[in-house]
């Protein structure tokens, strides 16, 4: 693949997808389990606070920056088809865009928005909480695996 800008962007893709995969993996493996073990009012309140904190610049820069980077890498690869590693680069972009960004927008954010509208100590929140945890975590598993797979694909693109 060489040492040029395409290689640098791909290396940044490895880094970004790896960071996002790590965050999602942490949520899937222990954060959501810990929150689910709390009484519903406390779990809801904690997740509402997490969701507010998540949309601040540090995480959003990594998450959305990696989304833009994946889109750019995919388009550049499809237009120029730079040779070795091109297929892996397109696979990386598809995994991240379709498996991480897509489910975030289509599945996790709508759940977060619904949870945000509920009173943490209310009966509606208590009833919704188990469903929220199951659905949100299921889609988060998809996001974690897709982000890790994208990172692996970008790494293959660099070495292939």
C-alpha positions in Angstrom: 0.0 0.0 0.0 3.0 2.3 0.4 3.8 5.2 2.7 1.6 7.9 1.2 -1.6 9.6 2.5 -3.7 6.6 1.8 -1.6 4.5 4.2 -1.8 7.2 6.8 -5.5 7.4 6.5 -5.8 3.6 6.7 -3.6 3.5 9.8 -5.9 6.2 11.4 -8.8 3.9 10.4 -7.2 1.1 12.4 -6.7 3.4 15.4 -10.3 4.9 15.3 -12.1 1.6 14.8 -10.0 0.0 17.5 -10.8 2.8 20.0 -14.6 2.6 19.2 -14.5 -1.2 19.4 -12.9 -0.9 22.8 -15.6 1.4 24.1 -18.4 -0.8 22.7 -16.8 -3.9 24.1 -16.6 -2.4 27.5 -20.2 -1.6 27.5 -21.2 -5.1 26.2 -19.0 -7.0 28.6 -19.4 -5.2 31.9 -21.0 -1.7 31.9 -24.5 -2.8 30.8 -24.3 -5.8 33.1 -23.5 -3.5 36.0 -26.3 -1.1 35.2 -28.8 -4.0 34.7 -27.9 -5.2 38.2 -29.0 -1.9 39.8 -32.6 -1.2 40.7 -34.4 0.1 37.6 -34.5 3.7 38.9 -30.8 3.8 39.5 -30.0 2.0 36.3 -32.1 4.3 34.2 -30.7 7.4 35.9 -27.1 6.2 35.4 -27.7 5.3 31.7 -29.3 8.7 31.1 -26.2 10.3 32.5 -23.9 8.1 30.4 -25.9 9.0 27.3 -25.5 12.7 28.0 -21.8 12.3 28.6 -21.3 10.2 25.5 -22.3 13.1 23.1 -19.5 15.3 24.2 -16.5 16.1 22.0 -14.0 13.5 23.1 -16.1 10.4 22.2 -17.9 12.1 19.3 -14.7 13.2 17.7 -13.5 9.6 17.7 -16.8 8.0 16.7 -17.9 10.5 14.0 -14.3 11.1 12.9 -13.9 7.4 12.2 -17.2 7.4 10.4 -16.1 10.1 8.1 -12.7 8.5 7.7 -14.3 5.2 6.8 -16.5 6.8 4.2 -13.5 8.6 2.7 -11.4 5.5 2.6 -14.2 3.5 1.0 -14.9 6.1 -1.7 -11.2 6.7 -2.5 -10.6 2.9 -2.6 -13.6 2.4 -5.0 -12.5 5.3 -7.2 -8.8 4.6 -7.4 -8.6 0.9 -6.4 -5.0 1.2 -5.2 -4.1 -2.4 -5.6 -3.2 -4.7 -2.8 -5.4 -4.2 0.2 -8.2 -2.6 -1.7 -10.8 -5.3 -1.0 -9.9 -5.3 2.7 -10.2 -1.5 2.8 -13.7 -1.7 1.3 -14.7 -4.5 3.7 -13.4 -2.3 6.6 -15.5 0.6 5.5 -18.6 -1.5 5.0 -18.2 -3.1 8.4 -17.8 0.2 10.2 -20.4 2.2 8.3 -23.0 -0.6 8.2 -22.2 -2.4 11.4 -21.2 0.4 13.8 -22.5 3.7 12.6 -25.7 2.3 11.0 -26.9 0.4 14.2 -26.0 3.4 16.3 -28.4 5.6 14.3 -31.1 3.1 13.7 -31.2 1.1 17.0 -29.2 2.6 19.9 -30.0 6.3 19.5 -33.7 5.8 19.3 -33.6 3.7 22.5 -31.5 6.3 24.2 -33.9 9.1 23.1 -36.9 7.1 24.5 -35.1 6.5 27.7 -34.2 10.2 28.0 -37.9 11.1 27.9 -38.7 8.9 31.0 -38.6 9.8 34.6 -35.9 7.6 36.1 -38.0 6.7 39.1 -41.3 6.3 37.3 -43.3 3.1 36.5 -42.9 3.5 32.8 -39.1 3.7 33.1 -39.1 0.6 35.4 -41.2 -1.3 32.8 -39.0 -0.2 29.8 -35.6 -0.7 31.5 -35.3 -4.6 31.0 -36.3 -4.2 27.3 -33.9 -1.3 26.9 -31.0 -3.2 28.4 -31.7 -6.3 26.2 -32.2 -4.4 22.9 -29.5 -1.8 23.4 -26.9 -4.4 24.4 -27.8 -6.8 21.6 -27.2 -4.0 19.1 -24.1 -2.9 21.0 -22.6 -6.4 20.5 -23.1 -5.9 16.7 -21.4 -2.5 16.9 -18.4 -3.9 18.9 -17.9 -6.8 16.6 -18.3 -4.7 13.4 -15.8 -2.1 14.7 -13.3 -4.7 15.6 -13.8 -6.4 12.3 -13.3 -3.1 10.5 -10.1 -2.5 12.4 -8.8 -5.9 11.4 -9.8 -5.3 7.8 -8.0 -2.0 7.8 -4.9 -3.7 9.2 -5.0 -6.2 6.5 -5.3 -3.4 3.9 -2.1 -1.9 5.3 -0.2 -5.2 5.2 -1.8 -6.7 2.1 
